[in-house]
Amino acid sequence: MFRITFTASLLFAMSVMAITPNDAGAKNVGQGNGEQFITGGCVNDADCASACCTDASGIGVCSAEAAQFQNGKNGCGFVNTNAAATIAAAEAQVEEQGF
């Protein structure tokens, strides 16, 4: 019984975890050249190869159009009103990563 309860609790926790952008694509955030991959960060649709920047609790994440409402995402068309700070944070991440 413990295994079932633990597994159910773990699956529930995983389902409500916030979606965060994949740091590997930090160099593409705010470039507007459509080179960001799905799960990478974005400040608007122009960043994403999929042309879909979705709002994931106030954070832009590139998504496939078919998945734009999954896992708490709020649909394509997100425009980050704090884009300058997001781009600066992405640039700092790139510098930290070294690529």
Protein Blocks (a to p, Z undefined) as FASTA:
>chain_A
ZZmmmmmmmmmmmmmpccdddfklmmmgonlnopacehiacfbfklpmnlpacdeehiac
dddfklmmgghiabehiacfklmmmmmmmmmmmmmnoZZ
